[in-house]
């Protein structure tokens, strides 16, 4: 029977890091050391506990955040192993949100990488206590001192050395521990080390670093500082107290050393997690959407925050949650604060990869899972009746890539939309819309890998066969000069006919422009168009040549043509229209006649007014290692990019550019190739700008042909 731990003896840890840093093997070490498994798996053997999904084993890297646990020296440590690629940033962000301590795994060959930087942005946003685990110290190219220097260069003096390796590289077998002032020496196959005195050759260095650690621990509390001044040192328990306070206040980031592949060093870090890393009760409380703090208190009413939901083939929907307040049992009835639906909890599990261990309850601060909740998804709150709270939802990053999805069978068209909505509910970083303007079903995601996983699920789990294709671009059309036109609509087919004649003038709309003076304005309507920009519509009819009741029909005709512009069929924006003359028939004039006349007159005038195609431009920030700067800049020049500037961030460069959306198709794949997977980018819509004339002609011709087909 699994023991129920109180909120003081729970530790929630998330393993983070760039691709190939070694997170999954570190998780394997931790559960092996605690006896949860009796044999360590390997990435090559496709038998690790956390990377258990078929697609992860196919790809050889983590795709999903996986929960595991250990029981270590009277503490329960919940572990979340996360993917390294930022395509799966949703899995990373949600895991950081519910963890109380982040373990940022750093490759001893590379130090701070672009992936490290990206993940740090979210650690820093949530102000989570953080441990740096310098892994792969046994690699021939390992350089602990350079790695430590890169950490301090990027994260400052809060980076606090707890250990250093002896014999780093292929002969790595020992660690000097600066808190306990001992040397841990490992057998060749790894595992439990010997505790030995620090060798004479290392004593001077170890004592100097130990004294620096004592001083760092004392800085975080006045009483500790007084003891330090009195005694000239602190004992181990006092140092732990100071280190914990420093971690909670984000003033200390302890650095540990290990080789996860050879199972060296993980046990000591787990001991530090037990003794020093904050428990949920000591961590910052969760906050509601109203800004009210909710402490992790089991005596209060129940509230759960759902940080992940996932449909497992042949099992159903798994819902992962953190208990924010109170406790949850297998008889709990809870309300979804976002939907109002009542959810009955029948089963509770501790999840170790795909292994489900049933439990009777979880208390505040713990992380667990349940099966088959009907109306609850990621980023939602469940609470006890009468305890109306909504935990502040996670803000996920904006998508960086999009694609159109096409069903290979017409029968699957409707089903694909429904399934993609389910996938969005599981993974909010995937967004789905039917773009009426483009007449395409569009998926927005974080990168090519993200899309590949989405496609894998559509085909392998939901048995839907699809293709991805480049989506069309949401162009806009406008004009550069004034023009007038008229159109007479006349139709006679026996009995009452149709008649309407409209004369109008159009000109470009500019914010703050003066009112027209050449016509008498009888009425004005300013319309904020749903696709952006404005239409200003003036009624300048005098003498009753067109009855006032037909003016709205003319406006409808103009609006209809603006939804399908004359150049490429794109939306029209930023135009002033002045209806100044026309004719009507006492019998044959009606609304449809003036709607058609207005539409055709607008089309004719538009084509005379130097029509201009506008394209969407995005602000793009690209974070890259300095050594690939030339290749990335060269590629941007081929994409009609305008470089706005560059910033230094540690050993990396951030290029800021404005790039047409049409040139960003599959950019994430190109960037990954140019940088060997060590670069990343974010993009945000900026504005619509004129398309170069030669390109406008080419697009107009191509889109016209497309429409004909």
For each residue, the residues with C-beta under 8 A, 3 or more apart:
1:
2: 350 357 359
3: 71 76
4: 359 360 361 362 363
5: 9 10 75 76 363 366
6: 9 10 298 363
7: 10 279 280 281 296 297 298 363 364 365 366
8: 279 281
9: 5 6 74 75 76 279
10: 5 6 7 75 76 78 279 280 365 366
11: 75 76 77 78 100 101 273 274 277 279
12: 77 78 80 98 99 100 101 280 322 365 367
13: 77 78 79 80 99 100 101 102 103 273 277
14: 79 80 82 95 96 98 99 101 102 103
15: 23 26 27 79 80 81 82 103 105
16: 23 82 92 95 96 102 103 104 105 119 123
17: 21 22 23 84 104 105 106 107 115 116 119 135
18: 21 84 106 107 110 113 114 115 116 119 678
19: 61 84 85 115 677
20: 61 84 107
21: 17 18 84 105 106 107 115 135 136
22: 17 25 26 105 107 135 136 260 261
23: 15 16 17 26 27 62 81 82 84 105
24: 27 28 43 48 50 51 62 81
25: 22 28 29 42 43 48 260 261
26: 15 22 23 29 30 103 105 133 135 258 260 266
27: 15 23 24 30 31 48 49 50 66 68 79 81
28: 24 25 31 32 37 40 41 42 48 49 50 260
29: 25 26 32 33 40 260 263 266
30: 26 27 33 34 68 70 77 79 266 270
31: 27 28 34 36 37 49 68 69 70 79 352
32: 28 29 35 36 37 38 39 40 263
33: 29 30 70 72 263 266 267 270
34: 30 31 70 71 72 77 270
35: 32 38
36: 31 32 49 68 69 70 71 352
37: 28 31 32 40 41 49
38: 32 35
39: 32
40: 28 29 32 37 263
41: 28 37 45 47 48 49
42: 25 28 45 47 48
43: 24 25 46 48 51 60
44:
45: 41 42 48
46: 43 51 57
47: 41 42
48: 24 25 27 28 41 42 43 45 51 52 353
49: 27 28 31 36 37 41 52 66 68 352 353 355
50: 24 27 28 62 66 68 81 353
51: 24 43 46 48 56 57 61 62 66 81
52: 48 49 56 57 66 353 354
53: 56 57 63 64
54: 57 58 460
55: 58 59 63 453 456 460
56: 51 52 53 59 60 61 62 63 64
57: 46 51 52 53 54 60
58: 54 55
59: 55 56 63
60: 43 56 57
61: 19 20 51 56 83 84 85
62: 23 24 50 51 56 65 66 81 82 83 84 88
63: 53 55 56 59 83 88 91 453
64: 53 56 83 88 91 310
65: 62 80 81 82 83 91 92 94 95 308
66: 27 49 50 51 52 62 80 81 351 353
67: 78 79 80 320 351 352 367 369
68: 27 30 31 36 49 50 78 79 80 81 351 352 353
69: 31 36 76 77 78 79 350 352
70: 30 31 33 34 36 76 77 79 270
71: 3 34 36 75 76 77
72: 33 34 75 77 270 271 273 274
73: 271 274
74: 9 274
75: 5 9 10 11 71 72 273 274
76: 3 5 9 10 11 69 70 71 366
77: 11 12 13 30 34 69 70 71 72 270 273 274
78: 10 11 12 13 67 68 69 366 367
79: 13 14 15 27 30 31 67 68 69 70
80: 12 13 14 15 65 66 67 68 95 98 99 367
81: 15 23 24 27 50 51 62 65 66 68
82: 14 15 16 23 62 65 88 91 92 95
83: 61 62 63 64 65 87 88 91 92
84: 17 18 19 20 21 23 61 62 115
85: 19 61 88 115 447 449 677
86: 89 92 115 118 446 447 680
87: 83 445 446 447 448 449 450 453 668
88: 62 63 64 82 83 85 91 92 446 449 450 453
89: 86 92 93 118 396 397 429 446
90: 93 94 396 397 427 428 429 430 446
91: 63 64 65 82 83 88 94 95 308 427
92: 16 65 82 83 86 88 89 95 96 119 122
93: 89 90 96 97 122 394 396 397
94: 65 90 91 97 98 307 308 378 379 394
95: 14 16 65 80 82 91 92 98 99 307 308
96: 14 16 92 93 99 102 119 122 123 126 128
97: 93 94 126 307 394
98: 12 14 80 94 95 305 307 322 367
99: 12 13 14 80 95 96 102 128
100: 11 12 13 128 129 277 278 279 280 282 283 365
101: 11 12 13 14 128 129 130 131 247 273 277 278
102: 13 14 16 96 99 123 128 129 130 131
103: 13 14 15 16 26 130 131 132 133 269
104: 16 17 116 119 120 123 130 131 132 133
105: 15 16 17 21 22 23 26 133 135 260
106: 17 18 21 110 111 112 113 116 132 133 134 135 147 151
107: 17 18 20 21 22 110 111 113 135 136 147
108: 111 134 135 136 137 139 142 143 144 147 168
109: 136 139 141 142 143
110: 18 106 107 113 147
111: 106 107 108 143 146 147 149 150 151 651
112: 106 116 117 147 150 151 153 154 650 651
113: 18 106 107 110 116 117 625 678
114: 18 117 118 623 624 625 652 675 678 679 680
115: 17 18 19 21 84 85 86 118 119 678 680
116: 17 18 104 106 112 113 119 120 154
117: 112 113 114 120 121 154 623 649 650 652
118: 86 89 114 115 121 623 680
119: 16 17 18 92 96 104 115 116 122 123
120: 104 116 117 123 124 154 155
121: 117 118 124 125
122: 92 93 96 119 125 126
123: 16 96 102 104 119 120 126 128 130
124: 120 121 127
125: 121 122
126: 96 97 122 123
127: 124 250 284
128: 96 99 100 101 102 123
129: 100 101 102 247 248 250 277 278 283
130: 101 102 103 104 123 247 250 253
131: 101 102 103 104 247 253 254 255 256 269 272 273 277
132: 103 104 106 151 159 253 254 255 256
133: 26 103 104 105 106 256 258 269
134: 106 108 137 144 147 148 255 256 257 258
135: 17 21 22 26 105 106 107 108 258 259 260
136: 21 22 107 108 109 139 142 259 260 261
137: 108 134 142 144 165 168 172 257 258 259 264 265
138: 142 168 169 170 172 259 261 262 264
139: 108 109 136 142 169 170
140: 169 170
141: 109
142: 108 109 136 137 138 139 147 165 168 169 172
143: 108 109 111 146 147 168
144: 108 134 137 147 148 164 165 168 257
145: 148 149
146: 111 143 149 150
147: 106 107 108 110 111 112 134 142 143 144 150 151
148: 134 144 145 151 152 159 161 255
149: 111 145 146 152 153
150: 111 112 146 147 153 154 650 651
151: 106 111 112 132 147 148 154 155 159 253 255
152: 148 149 155 156 157 159
153: 112 149 150 650 651
154: 112 116 117 120 150 151 649 650 651
155: 120 151 152 158 159 253
156: 152 159
157: 152
158: 155 246 250 251 252 253
159: 132 148 151 152 155 156 253 255
160: 213 216 243 246 252 253 254 255
161: 148 164 178 209 212 213 255
162: 177 178 179 213 254 255 256 272
163: 175 176 177 178 255 256 257 265 268
164: 144 161 175 176 178 205 209 257
165: 137 142 144 168 172 174 175 176 257
166: 172 173 174 175 176 183 202
167: 171 172 173 174
168: 108 137 138 142 143 144 165 172
169: 138 139 140 142 172
170: 138 139 140
171: 167
172: 137 138 142 165 166 167 168 169 259 262 264
173: 166 167 185 186 188 264
174: 165 166 167 183 184 185 186 193
175: 163 164 165 166 183 184 193 257 258 264 265 268
176: 163 164 165 166 182 183 198 202 206
177: 162 163 180 181 182 183 184 268
178: 161 162 163 164 181 206 209 210 213
179: 162 210 213 236 239 240 243 272
180: 177 236
181: 177 178 198 206 210
182: 176 177 195 196 197 198
183: 166 174 175 176 177 195 196 197 198 199 202
184: 174 175 177 193 194 195 196 265 268
185: 173 174 193 194 196
186: 173 174 190 191 193 194 262 264
187: 190 191 192 193
188: 173
189: 262 263
190: 186 187 259 262 263 264
191: 186 187 263
192: 187 267
193: 174 175 184 185 186 187 264 267
194: 184 185 186
195: 182 183 184
196: 182 183 184 185 199
197: 182 183
198: 176 181 182 183 202 203 206
199: 183 196 202 203
200: 203
201:
202: 166 176 183 198 199 205 206
203: 198 199 200 206 207
204: 207 208
205: 164 202 208 209
206: 176 178 181 198 202 203 209 210
207: 203 204 210 211
208: 204 205 211 212
209: 161 164 178 205 206 212 213
210: 178 179 181 206 207 213 214
211: 207 208 214 215 233
212: 161 208 209 215 216
213: 160 161 162 178 179 209 210 216 217 239
214: 210 211 217 218 228 233 234 239
215: 211 212 218 219 228
216: 160 212 213 219 242 243 246 252
217: 213 214 220 224 234 238 239 240 241 242 243 246 252
218: 214 215 221 224 225 227 228 234 242
219: 215 216 225 242 246 251
220: 217 224 242 243 245 246 249 251 252
221: 218 224 225 241 242 245
222: 225 226
223: 226 227
224: 217 218 220 221 227 228 234 238 241 242
225: 218 219 221 222 228 229
226: 222 223 229 230
227: 218 223 224 230 231 234 238
228: 214 215 218 224 225 231 232 233 234
229: 225 226 232
230: 226 227
231: 227 228 234
232: 228 229
233: 211 214 228
234: 214 217 218 224 227 228 231 238 239 242
235: 238 239
236: 179 180 239 240
237: 240 241
238: 217 224 227 234 235 241 242
239: 179 213 214 217 234 235 236 242 243
240: 179 217 236 237 243 244 275 276
241: 217 221 224 237 238 244 245
242: 216 217 218 219 220 221 224 234 238 239 245 246
243: 160 179 216 217 220 239 240 246 247 252 254 276
244: 240 241 247 248 276 277 278 282
245: 220 221 241 242 248 249
246: 158 160 216 217 219 220 242 243 249 251 252
247: 101 129 130 131 243 244 250 251 252 253 254 276 277 278
248: 129 244 245 278 282 283 284
249: 220 245 246
250: 127 129 130 158 247
251: 158 219 220 246 247
252: 158 160 216 217 220 243 246 247
253: 130 131 132 151 155 158 159 160 247
254: 131 132 160 162 243 247 272 276
255: 131 132 134 148 151 159 160 161 162 163
256: 131 132 133 134 162 163 265 268 269 272
257: 134 137 144 163 164 165 175 265
258: 26 133 134 135 137 175 264 265 266 269
259: 135 136 137 138 172 190 262 263 264 265
260: 22 25 26 28 29 105 135 136 263 265 266
261: 22 25 136 138
262: 138 172 186 189 190 259
263: 29 32 33 40 189 190 191 259 260 266
264: 137 138 172 173 175 186 190 193 258 259
265: 137 163 175 184 256 257 258 259 260 268 269
266: 26 29 30 33 258 260 263 269 270
267: 33 192 193 270 271
268: 163 175 177 184 256 265 271 272
269: 103 131 133 256 258 265 266 272 273
270: 30 33 34 70 72 77 266 267 273 274
271: 72 73 267 268 274 275
272: 131 162 179 254 256 268 269 275 276 277
273: 11 13 72 75 77 101 131 269 270 276 277
274: 11 72 73 74 75 77 270 271 277
275: 240 271 272
276: 240 243 244 247 254 272 273
277: 11 13 100 101 129 131 244 247 272 273 274
278: 100 101 129 244 247 248 282 283
279: 7 8 9 10 11 100 282 283 365
280: 7 10 12 100 283 296 364 365 366
281: 7 8 295 296 297 365
282: 100 244 248 278 279
283: 100 129 248 278 279 280 296
284: 127 248
285: 293 294 295 296
286: 293 294 296 305 324 391 392
287: 291 292 293 294 391 392
288: 291 292 294 389 390 391 392
289: 390 391 392 393
290:
291: 287 288
292: 287 288 389
293: 285 286 287
294: 285 286 287 288 300 303 324 325 389 391
295: 281 285 300 325
296: 7 280 281 283 285 286 323 324 325 364 365
297: 7 281 300 325 326 364
298: 6 7 325 326 327 363 364 365
299: 326
300: 294 295 297 303 325 326 364 387
301: 325 326 383 384 386 387
302: 323 325 326 327 328 332 334 382 383 384 387
303: 294 300 323 324 325 326 381 382 383 384 387 389 391
304: 321 322 323 324 328 334 381 382 383
305: 98 286 321 322 324 381 391
306: 309 319 320 321 376 377 378 379 380 381 382
307: 94 95 97 98 320 321 322 378 379 394
308: 65 91 94 95 319 320 378 426
309: 306 317 318 319 320 373 376 377 378 425 426
310: 64 317 318 320 426
311: 316 317 318 422 426 461
312: 315 316 317 318 354
313: 461
314:
315: 312 318 371
316: 311 312 371 372
317: 309 310 311 312 371 372 373
318: 309 310 311 312 315 351 369 370 371
319: 306 308 309 369 370 371 373 376
320: 67 306 307 308 309 310 351 367 368 369
321: 304 305 306 307 328 367 368 369 370 382
322: 12 98 304 305 307 365 366 367
323: 296 302 303 304 326 327 328 362 363 364 365 366 367 368
324: 286 294 296 303 304 305 364 391
325: 294 295 296 297 298 300 301 302 303 364 387 389
326: 297 298 299 300 301 302 303 323 363 364 384 387
327: 298 302 323 361 362 363 364
328: 302 304 321 323 332 334 345 348 361 362 368
329: 332 345 348 360 361
330: 345 346 347 348 360 361
331: 345
332: 302 328 329 344 345 384
333: 342 343 344 345 385
334: 302 304 328 342 343 345 382 383 384
335: 340 341 342 343 382 383 384 385 388
336: 339 340 341 342 343 375 376 380 381 382
337: 340 380 381 382 383 388 389 390
338: 380 381 390
339: 336 375 376 380
340: 335 336 337
341: 335 336 374 375 376
342: 333 334 335 336
343: 333 334 335 336 373 374 375 376 382
344: 332 333
345: 328 329 330 331 332 333 334 348 370
346: 330 370 371 372
347: 330 358 370 371 372
348: 328 329 330 345 358 359 360 361 362 368 369 370
349: 356 357 358 359 368 369 370 371
350: 2 69 356 357 359 368 369
351: 66 67 68 318 320 354 355 356 357 368 369
352: 31 36 49 67 68 69 355 357
353: 48 49 50 52 66 68
354: 52 312 351
355: 49 351 352
356: 349 350 351 369
357: 2 349 350 351 352
358: 347 348 349
359: 2 4 348 349 350 362 368
360: 4 329 330 348
361: 4 327 328 329 330 348
362: 4 323 327 328 348 359 366 367 368
363: 4 5 6 7 298 323 326 327 366
364: 7 280 296 297 298 300 323 324 325 326 327
365: 7 10 12 100 279 280 281 296 298 322 323
366: 5 7 10 76 78 280 322 323 362 363
367: 12 67 78 80 98 320 321 322 323 362
368: 320 321 323 328 348 349 350 351 359 362
369: 67 318 319 320 321 348 349 350 351 356
370: 318 319 321 345 346 347 348 349 373
371: 315 316 317 318 319 346 347 349
372: 316 317 346 347
373: 309 317 319 343 370 376
374: 341 343
375: 336 339 341 343
376: 306 309 319 336 339 341 343 373 380 382
377: 306 309 380 425 426
378: 94 306 307 308 309 425 426 427 428
379: 94 306 307 393 394 428
380: 306 336 337 338 339 376 377 393
381: 303 304 305 306 336 337 338 389 390 391
382: 302 303 304 306 321 334 335 336 337 343 376
383: 301 302 303 304 334 335 337 387 388 389
384: 301 302 303 326 332 334 335 387
385: 333 335
386: 301
387: 300 301 302 303 325 326 383 384
388: 335 337 383
389: 288 292 294 303 325 337 381 383
390: 288 289 337 338 381 393
391: 286 287 288 289 294 303 305 324 381
392: 286 287 288 289
393: 289 379 380 390
394: 93 94 97 307 379 428
395:
396: 89 90 93 428 429
397: 89 90 93 429 446 682
398: 682 683 684
399: 402 429 430 431 444 445 446
400: 445 446 447 668 681 682 683
401: 444 445 446 447 448 450 451 666 667 668
402: 399 442 443 444 445 471
403: 442 443 445 451 468 469 470 471
404: 438 440 441 442 443 468 469 470 471 472
405: 416 420 441 442 443 466 467 468
406: 441 466 467 468 469
407: 410 411 412 413 416 464 465 466
408: 412 465 466 467
409: 412 465
410: 407 413
411: 407 415
412: 407 408 409 415 416 464 465 466
413: 407 410 416 417
414: 417 418
415: 411 412 418 419 462 464
416: 405 407 412 413 419 420 441 458 464 466
417: 413 414 420 421 432 434 441
418: 414 415 421 422
419: 415 416 422 423 458 462 464
420: 405 416 417 423 424 430 432 441 443 454 458
421: 417 418 424 425 432
422: 311 418 419 425 426
423: 419 420 426 427 430 432 454 457 458
424: 420 421 427 428 430 431 432
425: 309 377 378 421 422 428
426: 308 309 310 311 377 378 422 423
427: 90 91 378 423 424 430
428: 90 378 379 394 396 424 425 431
429: 89 90 396 397 399 445 446 450
430: 90 399 420 423 424 427 443 444 445 450 454
431: 399 424 428 443 444 445
432: 417 420 421 423 424 441 442 443 444
433: 441 442 444
434: 417 440 441 442
435: 438 439 440 441 442 471 474
436: 439
437: 474 531 570 571
438: 404 435 442 471 472 474
439: 435 436
440: 404 434 435 471 472
441: 404 405 406 416 417 420 432 433 434 435
442: 402 403 404 405 432 433 434 435 438 471
443: 402 403 404 405 420 430 431 432 451 454 468
444: 399 401 402 430 431 432 433
445: 87 399 400 401 402 403 429 430 431 450 451 454
446: 86 87 88 89 90 397 399 400 401 429 450
447: 85 86 87 400 401 450 451 668 669 672
448: 87 401 451 452 666 668 669 672
449: 85 87 88 452 453
450: 87 88 401 429 430 445 446 447 453 454
451: 401 403 443 445 447 448 454 455 468
452: 448 449 455 456
453: 55 63 87 88 449 450 456 457
454: 420 423 430 443 445 450 451 457 458
455: 451 452 458 459 466 468
456: 55 452 453 459 460
457: 423 453 454 460 461 462
458: 416 419 420 423 454 455 461 462 464 466
459: 455 456 462 463 464 465 466
460: 54 55 456 457 463
461: 311 313 457 458
462: 415 419 457 458 459
463: 459 460
464: 407 412 415 416 419 458 459
465: 407 408 409 412 459
466: 405 406 407 408 412 416 455 458 459
467: 405 406 408
468: 403 404 405 406 443 451 455
469: 403 404 406
470: 403 404 665 666
471: 402 403 404 435 438 440 442
472: 404 438 440
473: 615 616 661 662
474: 435 437 438 531 570 571 616 661
475: 568 570 613 614 615 616 691 699
476: 531 532 533 565 570 571 572 573 613 614 615 688
477: 565 566 567 568 570 571 572 573 606 611 612 613 614
478: 508 533 572 573 574 575 611 612 614
479: 483 506 507 508 575 606 609 610 611 612
480: 508 609 610 611 612
481: 507 508 609 610
482: 505 506 507 508 609
483: 479 505 506 507 605 606 608 609
484: 503 504 505 506 605 608
485: 503 504 601 602 604 605 608
486: 501 502 503 504 581 582 601 604
487: 501 502 597 598 600 601 604
488: 499 500 501 583 597
489: 498 499 500 501 593 594 596 597 600
490: 497 498 499 588
491: 497 498 499 593
492: 497 498 588
493: 497
494:
495:
496: 587 588
497: 490 491 492 493 585 587 588
498: 489 490 491 492 588 589 590 592 593 596
499: 488 489 490 491 583 584 585 588 589 593
500: 488 489 550 582 583 584 589 590 593 594 595 596 597
501: 486 487 488 489 582 583 584 597
502: 486 487 546 554 579 582 594 597 598 601
503: 484 485 486 579 580 581 582 601
504: 484 485 486 554 577 578 579 580 598 601 602 605
505: 482 483 484 519 577 578 580 605
506: 479 482 483 484 575 576 577 578 602 605 606 609
507: 479 481 482 483 575 576 578 609
508: 478 479 480 481 482 574 575 576 609
509: 513 533 534 535 536 574 575 576
510: 513 574
511:
512:
513: 509 510 576
514: 517
515: 521 524
516: 519 521 538 540 576 578
517: 514
518:
519: 505 516 538 540 578 580
520: 540 542
521: 515 516 524 538 539 540
522: 539 540 541 542
523: 538 539 551
524: 515 521 536 537 538 539
525: 536 537 555
526: 534 535 536 537
527: 534 535 536 537 559
528: 534
529: 532 533 534 535 562 571 573
530:
531: 437 474 476 571 573
532: 476 529 571 573 688
533: 476 478 509 529 573 574
534: 509 526 527 528 529 573 574
535: 509 526 527 529 558 559 562 573 575 576 577
536: 509 524 525 526 527 575 576 577
537: 524 525 526 527 555 558 576 577 579
538: 516 519 521 523 524 576 577 578 579
539: 521 522 523 524 548 551 579
540: 516 519 520 521 522 578 579 580
541: 522 544 545 546 548 551 579 580 581 582
542: 520 522 545
543:
544: 541 547
545: 541 542 581 582 583 584
546: 502 541 550 551 554 579 582 583 584 594
547: 544 550 584 589
548: 539 541 551
549: 552
550: 500 546 547 553 554 584 589 591 594
551: 523 539 541 546 548 554 555 579
552: 549 555 556
553: 550 556 557 591 592 593 594 595 598
554: 502 504 546 550 551 557 558 579 594 595 597 598
555: 525 537 551 552 558 559 598
556: 552 553 559 560 595 598
557: 553 554 560 561 594 595 596 597 598 599 600 602
558: 535 537 554 555 561 562 577 598 599 602
559: 527 535 555 556 562 563
560: 556 557 563 564 595 599
561: 557 558 564 565 566 572 599 602 603 606
562: 529 535 558 559 565 571 572 573 575 602
563: 559 560 571 572
564: 560 561 569 570
565: 476 477 561 562 568 569 570 571 572 606 611
566: 477 561 603 606 607 611
567: 477 570 611 613 696 700
568: 475 477 565 613 699 700 703 704
569: 564 565 703 707
570: 437 474 475 476 477 564 565 567 613
571: 437 474 476 477 529 531 532 562 563 565
572: 476 477 478 561 562 563 565 575 606
573: 476 477 478 529 531 532 533 534 535 562 614 688
574: 478 508 509 510 533 534
575: 478 479 506 507 508 509 535 536 562 572 606
576: 506 507 508 509 513 516 535 536 537 538
577: 504 505 506 535 536 537 538 558 602
578: 504 505 506 507 516 519 538 540
579: 502 503 504 537 538 539 540 541 546 551 554 582 598
580: 503 504 505 519 540 541
581: 486 503 541 545
582: 486 500 501 502 503 541 545 546 579 597
583: 488 499 500 501 545 546
584: 499 500 501 545 546 547 550 589 594
585: 497 499 588 589
586: 589
587: 496 497
588: 490 492 496 497 498 499 585 593
589: 498 499 500 547 550 584 585 586 593 594
590: 498 500 593 594
591: 550 553 594 595
592: 498 553 595 596
593: 489 491 498 499 500 553 588 589 590 596 597
594: 489 500 502 546 550 553 554 557 584 589 590 591 597 598
595: 500 553 554 556 557 560 591 592 598 599
596: 489 498 500 557 592 593 599 600
597: 487 488 489 500 501 502 554 557 582 593 594 600 601
598: 487 502 504 553 554 555 556 557 558 579 594 595 601 602
599: 557 558 560 561 595 596 602 603
600: 487 489 557 596 597 603 604
601: 485 486 487 502 503 504 597 598 604 605
602: 485 504 506 557 558 561 562 577 598 599 605 606
603: 561 566 599 600 606 607
604: 485 486 487 600 601 607 608
605: 483 484 485 504 505 506 601 602 608 609
606: 477 479 483 506 561 565 566 572 575 602 603 609 611
607: 566 603 604 611
608: 483 484 485 604 605
609: 479 480 481 482 483 506 507 508 605 606
610: 479 480 481
611: 477 478 479 480 565 566 567 606 607
612: 477 478 479 480 690 691 696
613: 475 476 477 567 568 570 690 691 696 699 700
614: 475 476 477 478 573 688 689 690 691
615: 473 475 476 660 661 662 688 689 690 691
616: 473 474 475 660 661 685 687 688
617: 658 659 660 661 685 686 687 688 689
618: 658 659 660 661 664 683 684 685 686
619: 644 656 657 658 683 684 685 686
620: 641 655 656 657 658 659 664 681 682 683
621: 654 655 656 681 682 683
622: 632 636 654 655 657 671 679 680 681
623: 114 117 118 649 652 653 654 679 680 681
624: 114 628 629 632 652 653 654 655 671 675 678 679
625: 113 114 628 651 652 653 675 678 679
626: 629 651 652 653
627:
628: 624 625 631 632 674 675 676 678 679
629: 624 626 632 633 653 655
630: 633 634
631: 628 634 635 674 675
632: 622 624 628 629 635 636 655 671 674 675 679
633: 629 630 636 637 643 655
634: 630 631 637 638
635: 631 632 638 639 670 671 674
636: 622 632 633 639 641 643 655 657 659
637: 633 634 641
638: 634 635
639: 635 636 659 660 663 664 667
640: 659 660 663
641: 620 636 637 657 658 659 663
642: 657 658 659
643: 633 636 646 655 656 657
644: 619 656 657 658
645: 656
646: 643 653 654 655 656
647: 653 654 656
648: 652 653 654
649: 117 154 623 652 653 654
650: 112 117 150 153 154
651: 111 112 150 153 154 625 626
652: 114 117 623 624 625 626 648 649
653: 623 624 625 626 629 646 647 648 649
654: 621 622 623 624 646 647 648 649
655: 620 621 622 624 629 632 633 636 643 646
656: 619 620 621 643 644 645 646 647
657: 619 620 622 636 641 642 643 644
658: 617 618 619 620 641 642 644 686
659: 617 618 620 636 639 640 641 642 663 664 667 683
660: 615 616 617 618 639 640 663 664
661: 473 474 615 616 617 618 664
662: 473 615 665
663: 639 640 641 659 660 667
664: 618 620 639 659 660 661 667 683
665: 470 662
666: 401 448 470 669 670
667: 401 639 659 663 664 670 671 681
668: 87 400 401 447 448 671 672 681
669: 447 448 666 672 673
670: 635 666 667 673 674
671: 622 624 632 635 667 668 674 675 679 680 681
672: 447 448 668 669 675 676 677 679
673: 669 670 676
674: 628 631 632 635 670 671 679
675: 114 624 625 628 631 632 671 672 678 679
676: 628 672 673
677: 19 85 672
678: 18 113 114 115 624 625 628 675
679: 114 622 623 624 625 628 632 671 672 674 675
680: 86 114 115 118 622 623 671
681: 400 620 621 622 623 667 668 671
682: 397 398 400 620 621
683: 398 400 618 619 620 621 659 664
684: 398 618 619
685: 616 617 618 619
686: 617 618 619 658
687: 616 617
688: 476 532 573 614 615 616 617
689: 614 615 617
690: 612 613 614 615
691: 475 612 613 614 615 695 696 699
692: 695 696
693: 696 697
694: 697 698
695: 691 692 698 699
696: 567 612 613 691 692 693 699 700
697: 693 694 700 701
698: 694 695 701 702
699: 475 568 613 691 695 696 702 703
700: 567 568 613 696 697 703 704
701: 697 698 704 705
702: 698 699 705 706
703: 568 569 699 700 706 707
704: 568 700 701 707 708
705: 701 702 708 709
706: 702 703 709
707: 569 703 704
708: 704 705
709: 705 706
